[in-house]
Amino acid sequence: MSILHARGVVRAFGHTPALRGVTLAIAEGEIVAVTGPSGCGKSTLLHCLAGILRPDAGEVIYRDHRIDTLSEGGRSRLRRTEFGVLFQFGQLVSELTAAENVALPLLLAGTGRRAARTAALSWLDRLGVADLADQRPGEMSGGQQQRCALARALVTEPRVLFCDEPTGALDSLTGEQVLSHLVRVARQQGTTVLLATHDARVAGYADREIALRDGQVDPSGFGVEAAIR
């Protein structure tokens, strides 16, 4: 059963096209790698599907409801409740501890401080970084920061997790450790994962691959035939 659709999605930045009519469907519980060379539109596609960007044309449909027509506030609420986002550099708040960073999405959604901290500590423990709860990002390695960022993305137990080059700033060993944690938790919870990457090793963790080239789905890409339904 599909949970997320893009239908003819177009997006440009000024006079530069980024997406040229992308159509695809993502099944619930699937882990999908969106691959392609730098500049092919991977990040732009993820940002449109997550409601961070609004397409210039086309539709983005989540659980039978269009989200591209929602207001900025409506799309922000969706990201607080249904979606999780993990960026390449984690984007942790430098002034906050690991536990405070992870608890932040819950606090923004109205959860009480004690409950939010309890949930944050639980997720840090699940991802093997409980001992960092009271440390700030500047006191952590890149891999530790990214696991904390993953905990923050998962603490609201989202239905869909968007990962934009999540290992791009990490060495290969640390990147594989982060991906192993990500895939394990996604499988346990039945979370749908979209993973933008140019790294074949990262794509290997996915159930299937959707290749982009010049802002379009590349029909010659591995596994792409199953992407359009």
C-alpha atoms as one frame of an Amber mdcrd trajectory, in Angstrom:
protein
   0.000   0.000   0.000   1.469   3.340  -1.075   1.855   6.024   1.583   3.480
   8.789  -0.476   3.101   9.863  -4.111   4.683  12.458  -6.371   2.786  13.194
  -9.561   4.452  15.325 -12.213   6.443  17.321  -9.662   8.262  20.323 -11.126
  10.561  22.664  -9.230  12.973  25.348 -10.404  15.286  27.806  -8.682  15.047
  30.977 -10.716  15.653  29.943 -14.307  17.392  26.703 -13.312  15.147  23.607
 -13.356  15.727  21.104 -10.549  12.820  18.691 -11.073  11.205  18.133 -14.471
   7.984  16.241 -13.816   8.875  13.493 -11.327   6.267  10.791 -10.730   6.804
   8.012  -8.183   5.125   6.099  -5.379   6.529   4.886  -2.054   5.013   1.927
  -0.230   4.387   1.986   3.510   7.301   0.530   5.452   9.635   0.650   2.465
  13.235   1.869   2.545  13.931   3.600  -0.774  17.208   5.116  -1.960  16.940
   8.124  -4.281  20.212   8.138  -6.189  21.981  10.052  -8.916  24.897  12.414
  -9.525  25.319  15.742  -7.770  22.796  18.287  -9.044  20.313  15.702 -10.353
  17.535  16.873  -7.989  17.744  14.332  -5.156  17.637  16.825  -2.295  15.036
  18.988  -4.003  12.775  15.960  -4.462  13.102  14.966  -0.798  12.398  18.525
   0.302   9.259  18.666  -1.864   8.035  15.306  -0.567   8.676  16.392   3.039
   6.862  19.693   2.582   9.984  21.779   3.116   9.650  23.131  -0.421   6.464
  23.658  -2.397   6.563  22.353  -6.005   6.019  24.808  -8.836   3.703  22.264
 -10.467   2.454  18.737  -9.832   1.130  17.091  -6.696   2.549  15.565  -3.523
   0.104  13.191  -1.858   0.525  11.703   1.610  -2.020   9.103   2.721  -4.531
  10.233   0.075  -4.243  13.935   0.961  -2.385  16.580  -1.025   0.248  18.283
   1.082   1.653  20.637  -1.562  -1.460  22.790  -1.183  -1.115  23.107   2.601
  -0.013  26.385   4.182   3.524  26.695   5.562   2.076  26.161   9.039   0.210
  23.060   7.938   3.326  21.551   6.381   5.355  22.414   9.490   2.816  20.624
  11.679   3.043  17.596   9.418   6.814  17.502   9.888   6.361  17.683  13.653
   3.898  14.800  13.794   4.112  12.524  10.728   7.530  13.186   9.182  11.090
  13.071  10.462  14.038  14.682   8.674  17.738  13.844   8.969  20.158  16.185
   7.192  23.753  15.593   6.081  25.294  17.652   8.880  22.751  16.811  11.580
  21.994  20.460  12.294  21.921  20.036  16.050  21.475  23.211  18.102  24.961
  23.923  19.417  23.775  25.555  22.655  21.689  22.527  23.681  22.785  19.191
  25.108  22.114  15.966  23.223  19.062  15.221  25.385  17.715  18.743  24.888
  18.211  18.508  21.113  16.350  15.197  20.931  13.540  16.435  23.180  13.061
  19.616  21.138  10.500  18.271  18.584   8.358  16.918  21.426   8.497  20.197
  23.315   7.473  22.094  20.169   4.521  19.715  19.817   3.363  20.461  23.381
   4.771  17.484  25.291   5.684  18.205  28.913   9.350  18.643  29.777   9.650
  15.537  31.940   7.990  13.263  29.383  10.024  14.790  26.556  13.307  14.237
  28.393  12.350  10.649  29.252  11.614   9.928  25.601  14.836  11.638  24.511
  16.939   9.572  26.909  15.221   6.392  25.712  16.064   7.166  22.073  19.653
   8.091  22.842  19.961   4.738  24.600  18.447   2.857  21.639  21.003   4.452
  19.339  23.933   3.730  21.617  24.739   7.280  22.716  23.021   7.505  26.113
  26.322   8.517  27.694  26.251  11.734  25.633  22.931  12.980  27.032  24.443
  15.980  28.803  27.108  16.828  26.223  26.787  19.537  23.602  27.446  18.926
  19.879  30.895  20.527  20.031  31.952  17.824  22.484  30.942  14.950  20.152
  32.425  13.250  17.098  30.643  13.543  13.746  29.194  10.053  14.064  27.939
  10.738  17.574  26.305  13.969  16.419  24.568  12.170  13.554  23.216   9.456
  15.855  21.845  12.181  18.131  20.294  13.849  15.077  18.757  10.502  14.109
  17.314  10.162  17.611  15.806  13.648  17.245  14.289  12.695  13.876  12.756
   9.518  15.333  11.642  10.703  18.776   8.169  11.644  17.501   7.906   8.156
  15.932   7.225   9.494  12.435   5.554   7.451   9.720   8.058   8.683   7.130
  11.738   9.510   7.660  13.518  11.653   5.048  17.319  11.336   5.047  19.294
  13.764   2.888  22.852  12.420   2.398  22.908  11.295   6.062  26.430   9.856
   5.838  27.915  12.426   3.449  29.962  14.108   6.184  31.135  10.855   7.810
  33.938   8.388   7.129  32.850   5.027   5.682  32.966   3.052   8.940  31.062
   5.664  10.955  28.581   6.072   8.104  27.838   2.350   8.080  27.291   2.387
  11.835  24.747   5.212  11.496  22.998   3.433   8.609  22.840   0.172  10.551
  21.108   1.959  13.429  18.767   3.748  11.016  17.705   0.591   9.171  17.300
  -1.451  12.365  15.010   1.095  13.991  13.037   1.645  10.774  12.419  -2.087
  10.454  11.378  -2.379  14.098   8.852   0.445  13.805   7.693  -0.058  10.228
   8.897   3.434   9.367   8.996   4.391   5.690  12.431   5.786   4.761  13.501
   7.906   1.787  17.255   8.106   1.549  18.927  10.543  -0.861  22.477   9.487
  -1.645  25.117   9.387  -4.368  26.931   6.522  -2.576  26.240   2.997  -3.866
  27.124   1.517  -0.476  24.442   3.617   1.202  21.905   2.707  -1.495  22.653
  -0.940  -0.766  20.832  -0.649   2.559  17.546   0.157   0.770  14.837  -2.175
  -0.485  14.983  -0.545  -3.906  16.513   2.361  -5.748  15.022   5.253  -7.724
  17.614   6.903  -9.962  17.355  10.560 -10.960  19.151  12.253 -13.821  18.714
  15.892 -14.810  15.635  16.267 -12.613  13.795  13.228 -13.971  13.417   9.581
 -13.025  16.014   7.722 -15.073  14.307   4.676 -16.665  17.676   2.995 -17.120
  18.464   3.199 -13.406  18.537   0.066 -11.252  15.144  -0.768  -9.783  13.466
   2.251 -11.306  10.768   0.308 -13.146   9.141  -0.492  -9.803   9.188   3.151
  -8.761   6.373   4.311 -11.054   2.965   2.836 -10.353
